[in-house]
Amino acid sequence: MSTSTPTPVGRQAPSVATPNQPPEGHSVSRHRLVLRRLVRKRVAMAGVVVLVGLFVFAFVGPSLSQWGYESQDFDAFLAPPSVRHWFGTTQIGQDVYVRAMRGLQKSLVIGLLVAVFSTGVAMVVGGCAGYFGGWVDRMLMWLVDLLLVLPAFLIIAVLSPGLRGRSWLWFVALLAGFSWMITARVVRGLALSLREREFVQAARFIGVPSVMIIFRHLLPNMSSFLITNATINVGGAVLAETGLSYFGFGVQPPDVSLGTLIVEGTPSALTYPWLFHFAAGLLILTVLAVSAVGDGLRDALDPHAGSGMTC
Amino acid sequence: MVGFLLRRFFNYLILILLAACVGYFLAASSLNPRVRFEERSAQPPPAVVDQALYALNLNDKTPIVTRFATWASGVVHGDLGKTVDGDLVVAELGQRVGVSLRLLLLGSVLGGVLGVLAGVVCAVKQYKLTDYSITLISFLLLATPVFLLAVLLKLGGLYVNQTAGATIFYYTGEYTPGLSGGWWRLATNRVQHLILPTLAVVLPSAAFYSRYQRSAMLDVLSSDFLRTAVAKGLRRRQALLWHGLRTALVPMVTFFAYQFGLLLISDAFVEKIFAWHGMGEWFIDSVASSDVNVVAAITLFAAVLLLLAGLVAELAYAVLDPRVRDR
């Protein structure tokens, strides 16, 4: 699978790389190595390009159009896509293109924030549980088990009446607060095995505080897992957000996301397809691109892991 | 072995109890049924509203702990309280559970079988056209949220019907109301209603399993014991089935319990979109109508289903992996 031409790892370092001083030169070349492996994956690179494109489009796109987000065109109700309105217009003459970009913006930002926060929580909880062990471990894992028995979707839906009239950041907090559990389990497992390694033992014996050990020694050593996981979680978060918004439990009216746009478009999916298909297509494209990048990252960071998508 | 299962069972049982309590407290503190009574067309006087809410154990002037105690003692006696309309929750639950279970059981079994098959085919035909196309389809399915898939299936069904000039797929409800005829006609009518919603549940979970099954099977394919099995004279197919697949199925079991939780959620979307009157639809409607007792009951139901899925996974572990049995 790996089309590995023998790449000289230490070529970038001009000085003679003696085996006795690995730290800096080694870490630089590892980053380069990972980058090189990633670039070689065509699917992953396509994913990166699509994602960057989507981000640029979402933020720059609306200003390319002459229509504002809230402006209405009274000459064109339910007009099909044209030069004037690239994605057509809605029942009250809003420009579908501008709205879709706006929704994409929100969905992407929510996806990113949720992935970052939930991975952060998982890092802290899993790291503490694995490193301290004993009753800390037992309590935290109980909490994880409990939250896994209560499906996050149900909880967020029940809490959603409290979201009305509040900022969408509360929604992000809720999503992140209920999506860290499985990652935390894996982090705990990794921490359990790292804890017994010599460099951690050494740090402990010379009196490095526990918090420092967790954040400076344990977590950096599982960074490849954390990065991959955060990437994959972006896709999951976007799906969760659109799903909840579909029922009105998520992003609330003045704001739009891809989820709310799809709900609005669904009844007219057959008669006025542009109301539905652009938002739906953007959503699928986003999640597909994220999972392609996640898969490529996993292969690049850990070439021995079983790969999901291969090419 | 039995002791191990019992320990797991008790662990789960405590979790369920806790989950049910958390579910009730969340629902009771977040949802406000009072508004629903106050907004009735002929606005009732406050005392009447209070009285009605009190009778349903929904009055927010009663401390939440007292309400919880009333609810919990009811649950112990098999009474899940009343809906905001004054009907018994248990009675309606009985009707709706069947609807959801039909969808969920078919969905999880078909999804699992289809996913495992697709994964094995992918692994055996690695880097061939079959592998690439199954991979592509499964990635597309995983990137499509259930509600979108359901809507697309509905549109597809509509298109097929129009092209064929006859109703092949139905997409509202479980059966055509008021249909008369022999059992054969009724049965086919039900199947016609069943196909699209079941597909909406089956396809995403099959895609999910197929990815993991593929990589598990690939690990097994390159293992020594499989080569040994072929070397001692088994046919390739036999070796793959009896030695390879059985080993590659073990890690799948872990995903089963997890996937079942996701299935419950997709159940809500599918029921809502295809107008099945099951648990998922009930949940969405009762959050909208601030029906605390119903939401608490459904949370309990979801937790119980997750427990059963967990137990099934443990049992399957024991069946597939002899080392677990000896514990």
Interface residues (C-beta under 8 A of the other chain):
Chain A: D145 L146 L148 V149 L150 P151 F153 L154 I155 A157 V158 L159 S160 P161 G162 I182 G235 L239 T242 G243 Y246 F247 G248 F249 I262 T266 A269 L270 F276 A280 L283 I284 V287 L288 S291 A292 G306 S307 G308 M309 T310 C311
Chain B: N11 L15 I16 L18 A19 V22 G23 L26 A27 S30 L31 N32 Y127 Y132 T135 F139 L140 L142 A143 T144 P145 V146 F147 L148 V151 L152 L155 L158 R211 R214 S215 A216 L218 D219 Y258 G261 L264 I265 A268 F269 K272 F283 I284 V287 A288 S290 V295 I298 T299 A302 A303 L306 L307
